[in-house]
């Protein structure tokens, strides 16, 4: 309540100081987080209240609020791109470090290295911290590259920063192989290359012979002398179509073919009629039949 009252009635020239103390107190009072601390809502209110104040764009405290708010976003990379486009914290090292670590976690090592290079060119402060994180990043990438070289059978020396996954070209012209018998080429990329066994002989492929002339004519609506479209002539039905057999269909038969079961009670006694288990429907508007 004290922080809320101070924010509401603040009349000083540094409102960022109140929000920073408010957030620091929330983190200390609710170290486990959760809805009781409501830290995400406080961070959102802070960045909205200080939005557009360019005097804080190079302030480490203001950038720290944005980076903490990015931890609660579904897509923090979009938030970092927004900060970079608005020139918020572009002269500070924590922006490039946090952004590069998020890209490294997703496997985008090349773009993470480019971000470190941009931060070094701009001499983001503190520069020694940025250089230390860049060296640690290069050491991790080099270690993973060595492990990848040990696992790969061909022993290529491509680094993780220069790996380019080959892509299969779709809707492209196929160039046949062979002079007398033209065979369709086979291009495998990705895991399909690893599955192939070089020691096993492949099955002979069906040869494709290219004809000298096409065996059919292509219709051209703009050409007058082109092939004519065949017209359909009306033909009579030779016989009506046979209907399909339907399920649950009973054939007609006499209704009085059933036999009435014999009663064990003597004919002199009156047999009570059984009471139906349902209520028959009676139309109220119908008039009773007069006898």
N, C-alpha and C positions, 0 to 999 in steps of 0.2 A: 504493500500500500504506500509505503514511503517513496519508493522509486516511481510508482505510477503518478503520485502527486507531484513529485519533482519534475517528471517529464511534462506533465500537463501545465504546470505553472512556471516552467523554466523561462527565464528572461536574459540568460547570459549569451555570450558570443561563441560558445563551443558546445552545441548539443550532442556532439559525438561522445564527449566525455561521460555524459549521463548514461547513454546507451551502453557504453563499454563497461562501466561499473555495474550496471544492471545485469548484463550478460555474465560477467565474471561472478557476481554473487549467485546467480541462478546455477551456474556450473558447480560452485562450491556447496550450495545448499542441497542440490539434487545431483550428486555425482553419478547415480545410476541412470539418469535420464528419465524417460517415461512421460506420461501425460501430466503427472503432478508438477514437474518442472516447467513443462510447456515451453521448452527452449526454442523449438522450431518456430512457434508463433511469435516469440519475442524477436528472433532474428529477422523474420519476415517484416515485422513492424519497423524494425530499425532500418533496414535497407530501403523501405518505402518512405520513411520519414526523412531520410537523408538523400533521397534520389534527386539527381540534378545539381547537387552542390559540388561544383568543380574544384573548390578549394580542398576537398578531401580526396581527390583522385590519386594523388601521390602520397597520401597518408597511410602508413602501414596499419594503423588501427582500422581504417575504413576497409582496406583490402582484407584484413583478417575477418571482418564481419561477413563479407561476401564469401570467402572460402569456407567459413563455418556453415553458412547457409547452403553452400553447394553440397555439403555432406548429407543434407536432408532432401536433395532434389533427386528425381528419378533419372535424369540425364545430366550429370554435372558437366559433361563436355560442352553442351550447349551454353551453359552458364559461363564457362571460361572463354568461349568464343565471343560471347556478348561483352565480357569485360575487356577483351582484347580489341574489339571493334570500337568501344567507347573510350579507349585509352585509360582505363581504370587499372592502376597498378602495373602498367607496362614498364615502369622504371624500377620495379621491385622484384627481387629474386623469388619470393614465395609463390608468385603467380606461375612462373615458368617451372618451378620445381613440382608444384602440386599438379599442374597440367600434364607435365611429362610423366609423372608417376602413374596418373590415370591412364594415359596411353600405353605405357609399358605393361600395365596390368591386363590390357586387352590385346597385347601382342603386336601393337603398332610401334615397333622400335624405330623405324626410319623417321616418322613424324616426331617422335619424342626427342630424337637427336637433333632434328631441325629446330625444335623449340629451345633446346639448350644453346644451340648456336646463335639463335636470335637474341636470347637473353645476354649472352656473352658479348655480342656486338653492341647491344645497347648499354652494356656495363651496368646491369641491374644491381642494385644494392640489397644486401651486402654481397659484393662480388666474390669474396673468398668462399662464402657459403655456397654460391652457385657453382663455382669451379669444383668444390669438393663433391657436390652431388653429381656433377657431370662425370667426374672420374669414377665414382662408384657405379654409375650407370654403365659406363664403358666396360668396367671390369665385369659386371654381371652379364652383359651381352657377349663379351669375349669368352666367358666361361661356358655359356650356353652354346656358343658356336663350336667350341672344342668338343663338347659332349655330342653335338649333332654330327660332327665329322667322324667321331668314333663310332657312332651308330650307323652312319650311312656306308654302304658297301663300296660305292664308287670313289669315296674319299675326295669329293670336290671341296674347294677352298673358298666357297662363297660364304660371306658373313650374313648374319641375321639382318643387317641393315641394307643388304643388297639382294635379298632373296626375292625373286619374282616368280610367282606360281604360273606355270604355263597354262594357257586357256585354250580350250577347243574352239575352233572357229565354226560358227553356225551359219547356214545359208551361204556357203562359199562354194566356188567351182572346184570340182575334184579333178585333179590331173592324173590320168591313167599311167600305169607303168607297163613297159613292154612294147615291142615293135609289132610282132605278129598277133599276139594275144594280149589284149588290153585288160589289165586287172585293176580293180578298184583299190586305192591306197587305204592303209589303216593307220590312223593317227591316234595314239593313246596318250592321255595326260593324267596327272594326279596319281591316285592309287592304282589305276589300271595298269600303269607301267610296272609297278612293283609286283603285281600279281603274276605277270608273264614270267614263265620259266625259260631261260635261254637254252637249257640243255634238252628240252623237249621239242621234238620236231612238230611244226605246226601242220594242220590239215591243209591239203591242197584246196585252193579257192577256185570257185567256179569262174571260168574265163568268160569275159564279156567281149563279144565281137561287135564292132561298130558297123552298122550297115552303111552302104554308100548313099542310099536315099531313104527318106522316111517312108514307112509303110502306111501312113495315113495323111490326110489332107487337113490342114488347119483352116477353119472358117474365118474369113475376114469380111466384116460387115461393110467396110469401105470399098471393097473390091467388087465390081459389077460382074466380072467373068469368073468369080469364085464358085465353088461347089454350092449347089442349091440345097436348101434345107428340106429333107424329106417330109412330105405331108402325110398325115394319118387319115386313112380312109375308114368310113363307118362300116362296121361289120356286125352282122346279126349274131345273137347268142345261139350257139348250137344246142344248148340245153340250159335250163335254169340252174343256178349254183346250188349245190347240196348244202343244207344248213348243218352247222356243227352240232354234235351231240351235246345236249345240255344235261347237267347233273341235277339230281333231285327232281326229276320229272317223271310222274306216274302216268301210265297208260290208262285210258278210259275203260270202264268195265261195268257190269251190272251192279246196281246198288243193293239188290235184295238177295244177293248170293250167300250172305252170311247166315248162319244158323243161330237160332236163339237158344241159349243154354236152358236146360231143364231145371225147374225149381224143385228143390227137395221138400218144400212146404206144401201141404195139401191145398187143393184149389178152393176149398171152402173158406179158408182163412184169408183175411185181407193182409196183403204184404205192404208194409210201410215203405214209402219211397225214401231213398237216401237224401239227406240234406246236402245241397251243393256246397262246396268249399269256397264259393265266390258269390258276390252279390250281383245279380243280373241288372243290366242297365235298363232303365225305364224312362222313356221319353215323356216329359211332363206335358208337352203340347199335344200329344196324341190323344184322340178321343177313344174311350172304351167302346169296343164293338158291341153293338146291340144284337141280342139274339131274338 
